[in-house]
Amino acid sequence: MWETMSTIIDDVLAHFAQRGHLEYGESVTQLEHALQTAALAQREGAPTTLVAAALLHDIGHLLHEEDAAERGIDAGHEESGAAYLSGHFQSAAIEPGRLHVAAKRYLCAVDASYLSGLSPASAHSLELQGGPFSEREAAEFMRQPYAEHAVRLRHWDDCGKIPGLDVPTIDHFVPHLRACLL
């Protein structure tokens, strides 16, 4: 079981314990997706803050009952997740996750092969999120702090959807979360 830690980390772990079993829409659960994304970041030697961001990037999905995509609504999970984490974690552990939806829109604008390679669920959510950026929006996106980290996170996010993939447990990533606390 998880050892005693700060309240926010306990709370994050409780959200994963309570709702992490829910289907992500890509044949993996929310928890499997988070663990795979974080494991990919770690495997590439990403800094601790970016590994934590990879683990936490979809926390907004776990904060409330959500079937918004099925109803044709973008619930803004990236913003609700960032708001929830704000004040507890360093910006470098929050902002790439807050920007991961914008990073998808950016990549779709600048790379036709990326756009054509989206999974059906990701293509559907892209429509709900406003579609690919315009040239001006893409340039503005890349001027934001953490935009490059968000693009890296987006690639791991896209690859973190493999049913049954063997990855470390969430306990493995707790030190990354601890290291990113304010």
Secondary structure, DSSP 8 states (H G I E B T S, - for coil): ------HHHHHHHHHHHHHTTSB-SSSSBHHHHHHHHHHHHHHTT--HHHHHHHHHTTGGGGSS---TGGGT----HHHHHHHHHTTTB-HHHHHHHHTHHHHHHHHHHH-HHHHHT--HHHHHHHHHTTSS--HHHHHHHHTSTTHHHHHHHHHHHHH---TT-----HHHHHHHHHHTB-
